[in-house]
Structures are given as structure tokens and as C-alpha cells.
Amino acid sequence: MVDWLRGAAVMLMMLAHGMDAWLLPGAKSGPSYAAIKVASGIPARLFLLLVGVSAAIQFETGLTTATPSAVMRRRLWRRGLQVLGLAYLFRLQEWLLAHCYGGWEALFRIDILNAIGSAMILIALVAVPRRGRRQITAVLVLAALFLGLGPWVGPAHFPAWLPRPLTSYIGGQRPMAWFPLFPWAAWPLVGVAIGHLWVYASQDQRRLRRCFVLCCLAGAVMTSTVGIVRHVDPTIIRYPSEVIQQMGPGIFFHRLGLIGMLSAFGFLWCRVRGGRFSAFRQLGRTSLLIYWVHVELCYGRLVFALRSRFALPGATLLLLGLTALMLGLSLLKTRYLRLAGEWLAGLRERFQKPRLA
């Protein structure tokens, strides 16, 4: 289920980046592009939410096996540092392959991988069970704090004497601060609470079905409520810019509602399909690799001639080609390379000389 949702985020991510890169400026309007814009707001939030869900699943396993809190914290801390290292390595690759990203500051841009790594470290600090007790109330209170202060701290201007590569993790201006902790940390923290709920519900099949029915209903209520409020009074909350509006609670609950309905659909789809092959699950298992490669195929120097050259049908064909290519790459990583490794190991064992007793 988590892999399926992560795969859905991968598909929406490729849709967002592909259409942004390939569509003509004149094609970025109308109802079709408005729907693409809404879908484009889901993948980053869903990736961050699933960071919390995955952490909660690990915590529940740790509680079952009586794993000490310090061990669980250390594992998540180490993984967060690894993702942060990969984020800077990815930014260095971008900078080396395409100098259009700016000067040295582009190396320290806080993008989605930085947000995921820092979210893991934050969860390790505040969400690990203590004395066998889940920290659900604590993470929800902290999520409300990050969300409530997001429109103020997220776009804040920090004093010039403070290092921007560090303050951009808290908040700040683009192009440095794209995914600062305020308000983006609210997503993984809420994900921790959702993950604990899903694990609890999974202990009984009837309870699990009710859980995802409620996810769908709650999602529909949140999304429709935000839509109604916007329709009745679009100026009920005035934001200085669209960037700051994206940090507000209205967008948060609207996107959370969409994700709730998507998770219910994913649950139903996985139940119907069972253990059969799923492209979404396959892509979800290799989401980091797909992210790493597809960005270069959308924005890199080698494909720069494709930028802003296509109407919607042409961009859609390119997107289908990109999806097929990324699915093939995912299969190559998880299946064929593993099978090749097993074959080589068997071959080496076969021709290895028997050892003397």
C-alpha cells in the first residue's frame, strides 16, 4: 500500500515536471492545465507524508520486538543524514551538468530531498516512542505549530549575517528555500499519526476497511469544505503571493483531503489486484532512482531543445514515453540486476574449487 502511494506520487511528479518543462507558454492555461496544477501540488506533499507513515510503521515494528527507543532513533537519524548527503550530491550533479541553475548558492538549494532528510531527523527527535508510548499527540501539536506559523516563518527574511544554506531549512526566500520546515514539516508529522492509525487498523480486516472508508469520506469533506469556503469568499484570507498561499492551512487541508481519497482508492486497487504486478508499486519501490533520473530528462542540458515546445497532445506523448522509460529502469534495478547478480553468484559457486577439509 505504501509502495503504491509512493508510486502514485512518482507518476504525479513526472506529470508536474514534464508538463512544466515541455508545454508551450500559451498552453499553460485553461481547465486542463488547471487540473494539472492541482495534481502537481500532491507529489511533494505525499512524499513527505509517506516519510512519516513509513517511520510510524518502523516504530510499530520496534514496539512489537521491544526495540529500544535509542536504536529506533539512531536508525532514522542515520537514514536522514544519508538522504541529506544524497540531496547535496544530486544538486552537485545538476550544477555540473547544467550551469543554468545559477552560482554556488544553487548547490545549497533546499529542495524535496533536503526536506525529506531533515524531516527524518526531526521525526527521530520528537516522534520515536518513549517508554513504549506512541507520541501521537506530540506530533500533531507540533504539526499544528509548523502549519500555523508557516505563512509567516516560511517566507521570512533572515538577517544577512546568518548563513542562508542553514536558515533556508527553517524558512526564507526562493531560489534557496523551496521546502523549508515551516510549513512542510507538518506533512511528515501528520504522516506519523496516520501511519500509527493504519497499523492499528490493519490488525483486523473489517476495521481496516472502515479506516479507509473514513479516509475517503474525511478527504471528501476536507476538500469540498475548502472549495466551498473559497467559492463563498475567495478573499477570506489574503496572502501576499501565491507562494505564501501554498504555505497556508487551506492548501494543506485541500491537498490532505485529496490524498485521503487517493489512499482509499489505492487500498481498493491493491485489494482487487492482490499480489499481481502493479506499475505504481514498482515505481514506488525505486522512487529515489526515478526522481534522480527523470529530473535530468525533463530539465537537463541534453534535452534543453524540448523546453516549452509542445502543445498538450505532444507533451502527453512525451510523458508517456518518459513513464515507460522510467518503468523499464525500475524493473532493471529491482528484477534484472538482482537476477543477474544471483546468476553470477551461482556461476562463481559452481566453478569455485572445493576447499580441502
VEXDO-129131 format. One line per field, with one value per residue (C-alpha): x, y, z; chain; residue number from 0; residue in three letters. Coordinates in steps of 0.5 Angstrom, whole numbers. Example, Ala and Ser with C-alpha at 12.3 -4.5 7.8 and 13.67 -1.06 7.14 Angstrom:
<filums>
X c(25  27) $
Y c(-9  -2) $
Z c(16  14) $
chain c(A  A) $
n c(0  1) $
res c(Ala  Ser) $
</filums>
This chain:
<filums>
X c(0  6  9  3  2  9  9  3  7  12  7  4  11  13  7  8  15  14  8  12  18  15  9  9  7  1  -2  -1  -8  -15  -19  -14  -8  -11  -13  -5  -3  -8  -5  2  1  0  7  12  7  5  13  13  7  10  16  12  8  14  17  11  11  18  16  10  15  20  15  13  20  22  27  30  28  35  36  30  32  39  37  32  37  43  38  36  43  44  38  41  48  44  41  47  50  44  45  52  51  45  50  56  51  47  50  43  42  46  52  55  48  45  49  45  38  33  29  25  31  33  26  26  32  31  24  27  32  26  22  28  28  20  16  20  16  18  18  13  8  7  8  2  -1  6  7  0  1  8  5  0  5  9  3  0  7  8  6  10  16  16  18  21  27  33  39  44  50  46  48  43  45  42  37  33  32  27  25  27  26  27  31  34  28  24  21  23  21  16  11  13  15  7  6  11  9  2  4  7  0  -3  2  0  -7  -6  -2  -7  -13  -9  -10  -17  -19  -26  -23  -18  -24  -27  -21  -20  -27  -27  -20  -24  -30  -26  -22  -28  -31  -24  -23  -30  -30  -24  -27  -34  -30  -26  -33  -37  -31  -24  -21  -23  -15  -11  -4  1  3  1  8  6  -1  2  4  -3  -8  -13  -8  -6  -13  -15  -9  -9  -17  -14  -9  -14  -19  -13  -10  -17  -17  -10  -13  -18  -14  -9  -14  -17  -10  -7  0  0  4  3  7  5  8  14  16  14  20  25  22  29  32  26  27  34  34  27  29  35  31  26  30  38  42  42  34  34  32  25  23  17  16  10  2  -2  -2  5  7  3  6  13  10  8  15  18  14  15  23  23  19  24  29  26  25  32  34  30  29  34  40  38  37  44  47  44  46  54  54  51  56  62  60  59  67  70  75  73  76  81  78) $
Y c(0  5  3  4  11  13  10  15  21  19  19  26  28  26  29  36  36  34  39  45  43  42  46  52  58  59  52  53  56  53  48  42  46  48  40  39  45  42  35  38  40  33  29  33  33  26  24  28  25  18  19  20  14  9  12  10  3  2  5  0  -6  -3  -4  -11  -13  -9  -5  1  8  10  4  7  14  12  8  14  19  16  15  22  24  19  23  30  27  25  31  35  30  31  38  38  34  39  44  41  38  45  51  55  53  59  60  57  58  53  48  49  50  47  42  36  31  36  37  29  28  34  31  24  28  32  25  22  27  28  22  16  12  13  8  4  10  13  20  22  28  31  30  33  39  40  39  45  49  49  49  55  59  57  63  68  64  60  66  70  75  73  77  77  75  68  63  62  55  54  59  56  50  54  59  64  66  63  60  58  56  52  47  50  46  52  49  43  39  39  33  28  29  28  22  19  20  17  11  9  9  5  0  -1  -2  -7  -12  -13  -13  -10  -5  -4  -3  2  6  7  9  14  17  17  21  25  27  29  33  37  38  40  45  49  49  52  57  59  60  64  69  68  74  71  70  75  72  77  72  65  62  64  62  55  55  56  52  52  49  44  41  41  37  33  31  29  25  22  20  17  13  10  8  5  1  -2  -2  -6  -11  -12  -13  -17  -20  -18  -14  -6  -1  4  -1  -2  5  7  2  6  13  16  13  15  22  23  21  24  31  31  28  34  40  38  41  35  36  43  44  40  46  50  47  43  43  39  33  33  34  28  23  25  24  17  16  18  14  8  9  10  4  0  3  1  -6  -6  -4  -9  -15  -16  -13  -18  -24  -22  -22  -29  -32  -29  -32  -39  -39  -37  -42  -47  -46  -45  -50  -55  -53  -58  -61) $
Z c(0  2  -4  -9  -6  -7  -14  -15  -12  -17  -23  -21  -20  -27  -30  -26  -28  -35  -37  -33  -38  -45  -45  -49  -45  -49  -47  -39  -38  -39  -35  -37  -34  -28  -27  -28  -23  -17  -19  -19  -11  -9  -10  -6  0  -1  -1  6  9  7  11  17  15  14  20  24  21  24  30  31  29  34  40  38  38  44  41  45  43  42  37  33  34  31  25  23  24  20  14  15  14  8  5  6  3  -3  -4  -4  -9  -13  -13  -15  -21  -23  -22  -26  -32  -33  -31  -32  -24  -22  -18  -12  -8  -13  -9  -3  -5  0  -5  -3  -2  3  6  7  10  15  16  18  23  26  27  30  35  37  35  37  42  49  55  50  49  42  41  37  41  41  33  32  36  33  26  28  30  24  20  24  23  16  12  17  18  11  7  12  11  16  18  12  17  18  13  8  7  14  15  9  12  17  12  7  0  -6  -10  -4  1  -3  2  9  15  16  14  10  17  18  13  16  23  21  17  23  26  20  20  27  25  19  23  29  23  20  26  24  16  18  22  16  11  16  16  9  8  13  10  4  7  11  5  1  7  8  0  -1  5  3  -4  -1  3  -3  -7  -2  0  -4  0  7  8  4  2  -1  -6  -9  -6  1  0  -2  6  9  12  6  2  7  8  1  -1  5  3  -4  -1  3  -3  -6  -1  -1  -8  -7  -2  -6  -12  -8  -5  -12  -16  -10  -11  -18  -22  -21  -24  -19  -13  -18  -19  -11  -10  -14  -12  -11  -17  -21  -18  -20  -27  -29  -27  -32  -37  -36  -35  -37  -42  -46  -47  -47  -54  -52  -47  -48  -55  -55  -54  -49  -54  -56  -48  -46  -51  -48  -42  -44  -46  -40  -36  -40  -40  -32  -31  -35  -31  -25  -27  -29  -22  -18  -22  -28  -24  -18  -22  -26  -19  -17  -23  -23  -15  -17  -23  -18  -13  -19  -21  -15  -13  -7  -1  3  10) $
chain c(A  A  A  A  A  A  A  A  A  A  A  A  A  A  A  A  A  A  A  A  A  A  A  A  A  A  A  A  A  A  A  A  A  A  A  A  A  A  A  A  A  A  A  A  A  A  A  A  A  A  A  A  A  A  A  A  A  A  A  A  A  A  A  A  A  A  A  A  A  A  A  A  A  A  A  A  A  A  A  A  A  A  A  A  A  A  A  A  A  A  A  A  A  A  A  A  A  A  A  A  A  A  A  A  A  A  A  A  A  A  A  A  A  A  A  A  A  A  A  A  A  A  A  A  A  A  A  A  A  A  A  A  A  A  A  A  A  A  A  A  A  A  A  A  A  A  A  A  A  A  A  A  A  A  A  A  A  A  A  A  A  A  A  A  A  A  A  A  A  A  A  A  A  A  A  A  A  A  A  A  A  A  A  A  A  A  A  A  A  A  A  A  A  A  A  A  A  A  A  A  A  A  A  A  A  A  A  A  A  A  A  A  A  A  A  A  A  A  A  A  A  A  A  A  A  A  A  A  A  A  A  A  A  A  A  A  A  A  A  A  A  A  A  A  A  A  A  A  A  A  A  A  A  A  A  A  A  A  A  A  A  A  A  A  A  A  A  A  A  A  A  A  A  A  A  A  A  A  A  A  A  A  A  A  A  A  A  A  A  A  A  A  A  A  A  A  A  A  A  A  A  A  A  A  A  A  A  A  A  A  A  A  A  A  A  A  A  A  A  A  A  A  A  A  A  A  A  A  A  A  A  A  A  A  A  A  A  A  A  A  A  A  A  A  A  A  A  A  A  A  A  A  A  A  A  A  A) $
n c(0  1  2  3  4  5  6  7  8  9  10  11  12  13  14  15  16  17  18  19  20  21  22  23  24  25  26  27  28  29  30  31  32  33  34  35  36  37  38  39  40  41  42  43  44  45  46  47  48  49  50  51  52  53  54  55  56  57  58  59  60  61  62  63  64  65  66  67  68  69  70  71  72  73  74  75  76  77  78  79  80  81  82  83  84  85  86  87  88  89  90  91  92  93  94  95  96  97  98  99  100  101  102  103  104  105  106  107  108  109  110  111  112  113  114  115  116  117  118  119  120  121  122  123  124  125  126  127  128  129  130  131  132  133  134  135  136  137  138  139  140  141  142  143  144  145  146  147  148  149  150  151  152  153  154  155  156  157  158  159  160  161  162  163  164  165  166  167  168  169  170  171  172  173  174  175  176  177  178  179  180  181  182  183  184  185  186  187  188  189  190  191  192  193  194  195  196  197  198  199  200  201  202  203  204  205  206  207  208  209  210  211  212  213  214  215  216  217  218  219  220  221  222  223  224  225  226  227  228  229  230  231  232  233  234  235  236  237  238  239  240  241  242  243  244  245  246  247  248  249  250  251  252  253  254  255  256  257  258  259  260  261  262  263  264  265  266  267  268  269  270  271  272  273  274  275  276  277  278  279  280  281  282  283  284  285  286  287  288  289  290  291  292  293  294  295  296  297  298  299  300  301  302  303  304  305  306  307  308  309  310  311  312  313  314  315  316  317  318  319  320  321  322  323  324  325  326  327  328  329  330  331  332  333  334  335  336  337  338  339  340  341  342  343  344  345  346  347  348  349  350  351  352  353  354  355  356) $
res c(Met  Val  Asp  Trp  Leu  Arg  Gly  Ala  Ala  Val  Met  Leu  Met  Met  Leu  Ala  His  Gly  Met  Asp  Ala  Trp  Leu  Leu  Pro  Gly  Ala  Lys  Ser  Gly  Pro  Ser  Tyr  Ala  Ala  Ile  Lys  Val  Ala  Ser  Gly  Ile  Pro  Ala  Arg  Leu  Phe  Leu  Leu  Leu  Val  Gly  Val  Ser  Ala  Ala  Ile  Gln  Phe  Glu  Thr  Gly  Leu  Thr  Thr  Ala  Thr  Pro  Ser  Ala  Val  Met  Arg  Arg  Arg  Leu  Trp  Arg  Arg  Gly  Leu  Gln  Val  Leu  Gly  Leu  Ala  Tyr  Leu  Phe  Arg  Leu  Gln  Glu  Trp  Leu  Leu  Ala  His  Cys  Tyr  Gly  Gly  Trp  Glu  Ala  Leu  Phe  Arg  Ile  Asp  Ile  Leu  Asn  Ala  Ile  Gly  Ser  Ala  Met  Ile  Leu  Ile  Ala  Leu  Val  Ala  Val  Pro  Arg  Arg  Gly  Arg  Arg  Gln  Ile  Thr  Ala  Val  Leu  Val  Leu  Ala  Ala  Leu  Phe  Leu  Gly  Leu  Gly  Pro  Trp  Val  Gly  Pro  Ala  His  Phe  Pro  Ala  Trp  Leu  Pro  Arg  Pro  Leu  Thr  Ser  Tyr  Ile  Gly  Gly  Gln  Arg  Pro  Met  Ala  Trp  Phe  Pro  Leu  Phe  Pro  Trp  Ala  Ala  Trp  Pro  Leu  Val  Gly  Val  Ala  Ile  Gly  His  Leu  Trp  Val  Tyr  Ala  Ser  Gln  Asp  Gln  Arg  Arg  Leu  Arg  Arg  Cys  Phe  Val  Leu  Cys  Cys  Leu  Ala  Gly  Ala  Val  Met  Thr  Ser  Thr  Val  Gly  Ile  Val  Arg  His  Val  Asp  Pro  Thr  Ile  Ile  Arg  Tyr  Pro  Ser  Glu  Val  Ile  Gln  Gln  Met  Gly  Pro  Gly  Ile  Phe  Phe  His  Arg  Leu  Gly  Leu  Ile  Gly  Met  Leu  Ser  Ala  Phe  Gly  Phe  Leu  Trp  Cys  Arg  Val  Arg  Gly  Gly  Arg  Phe  Ser  Ala  Phe  Arg  Gln  Leu  Gly  Arg  Thr  Ser  Leu  Leu  Ile  Tyr  Trp  Val  His  Val  Glu  Leu  Cys  Tyr  Gly  Arg  Leu  Val  Phe  Ala  Leu  Arg  Ser  Arg  Phe  Ala  Leu  Pro  Gly  Ala  Thr  Leu  Leu  Leu  Leu  Gly  Leu  Thr  Ala  Leu  Met  Leu  Gly  Leu  Ser  Leu  Leu  Lys  Thr  Arg  Tyr  Leu  Arg  Leu  Ala  Gly  Glu  Trp  Leu  Ala  Gly  Leu  Arg  Glu  Arg  Phe  Gln  Lys  Pro  Arg  Leu  Ala) $
</filums>
